[in-house]
Amino acid sequence: MSTRNVTMVVDRKHAEENELGFAADPCHFSDKSYVNMYLHHDGYPEWQGVQLANWCHTNGRQDGSSMAAKLVHDMYYDSCYLYQDHQHIDHHYTYIIWTGKPDIWISCWDQYSNRNVFVLKPEKIISKYMKDMEYTDFANGEIRYESTMTNAARTIVDLLQS
């Protein structure tokens, strides 16, 4: 069984307008998100939470639209889809990357239990959830699609691109 998840990128000014702030249900921000990126696998905090935190260390920006475009590029793999609204697809976790100021925050919402799992800065997610797994090395230019490809698939892609 897959742990399906959606990642949103939202300007933090919208959280400031909600009494629960970053911990609010993502449905309050569905019309404010720059992207609703669905990933079919590994959505639990120990994987996707850490992946997003690692990614934010390398790609943190204040501009949400730029960050959303880079996120889709770097996180894409065969079971990745974009939706108009995060509520249109069944998934377990919704992550929101909060942009608009230099200090990036990430929240995680459990859709099944209807509760906030965490609101943390990337370094706190890493220290709390990181396990002994082979995460994508975003800091050295790796993207998720390349990290999941087999050597044979890389060879085919390289041949097609040359």
N, C-alpha and C positions, 0 to 999 in steps of 0.2 A: 504494500500500500504506500502511496506517495503522500508526502506532507506538502500539500499545495499552499502557495502563498502569493501575496500581491505586495508589490512595493509601490508606494506613492511618493511623490516629491511635492512638498507644500511649503509655501512661504510662511514663516512662523508668525507673521502679523495676524494670520487667521486664528491661530491658537490663542493669541492674546485677547481675542474677542470672545473666547469661550471660558466659562468659569472653571472648567477642568483642565484648560490649557492643553499641553502636549498629551495628557492622559485621556483626553476625550475620545469617544467612539469615532472611528474614521469616517462614518457616514456623515458627520458634521462638516467634513472637508472634501467630500467627493466632487463637488463642483469647483473646487479650488486647486485640484491636483494637476500638475504639469504632465503627469504620466500615471497610468495604472498598469504596471507590468506584472503579468501573471507568470509564475514559474511553477512547473508541475512537481518538481522534486525537492527534497531536503529543505523544507521551509522552517524547520524548528530553529530556535534561537542559537543552539550550539553550532549550527552550520550557517544558515542564511543571516542570522543576526551578526555573527562574526564576519562573514563575507562582506556584509554591508559596512560594518565598522572598519575593516581593513581597507575597503574601497574608498570610504570617506577620508581616511588618512591621506590617501594619494590624490584624491580628486575633489576634496572639499572646496566649494565655491559659494559665494553668496547668491549668484544668479541661478534661480531654480530651473529656468528653461534650459540653460546650458548644461546644468548638472543632470537633468532628466535625459537629455540626448546622449550624454556620455555614459550614463548608467545603462541605458538600453544597449548601446554598443558593446560595453564591457561585460555585461551579464548575459547577453544573448546565448542561447543554445537551442537545440531542436524542439524543446518543449516550453518555449517562451512565447507568450502572446500579449498583445496590447488590447486593452478594453477601454471603452468610453467611461465606464464607471466600475469601481472595484466590487460593487454589490451584484454585478451581473454574472459572476462566476463563483461556484462553490470553492471555498478555500479555507484553510485552518487559520493561518496567521496573516495579518495585514501589518506591514512595516511602513512607517512614514519617516522620511528623511526631511528634517526641518531646516530650511534654508533662509537666507535673508540677512543673516548676521554672521560674523566670522566664526563664532562657536556653533558648530553643527551639533544637533541632537537627533537621536533616533528613538522612535517609539515603536512598540510591538503590541498589537491587539489580538487577542484570541477570539476569533469569530464564533467558535463553538461554545465557549463558556461565557461569552459576552463580557470580557474583562480585560483591563490593561495588564500586560505581562511586565513591561518595563518602559521607562523613559530614562535614557542614559546617554551620556556622551560616548563617542566611539571607543575611547580607551577603557572606559568602565565596562562596556560590553565585552571587550576582549578579555579583560582580567576576570570577569565573572563567568563567561560562557565558553571560552576557548578550550578545546580538547586536543588530543593528539590526532589531528586529521590533516590531510594535505589540502590546505586552502589555496585558492587561486592567489598567485603572487602579483597582485596589481602594482605594487611598488616597483617591480622590475619589468613592467610592460605586458605582463601576461593578462589575457582576457579569458573569461570562463569557457567560451567555445573552444579555444585552443587547448586549454588545460584538460578538457574532456575528450579530445580527439585521440584516437589511437595513432601510432606511428604510421600505419598504412594509410589512414585517412589524411594525415598531414601531408604525406607524399603525394596523394591524389590532388589535394587542394593546391599544393605548390606547383604541380604540373599544369593544372588548369589555369593558374594565375600567370604562368610564364609564357 
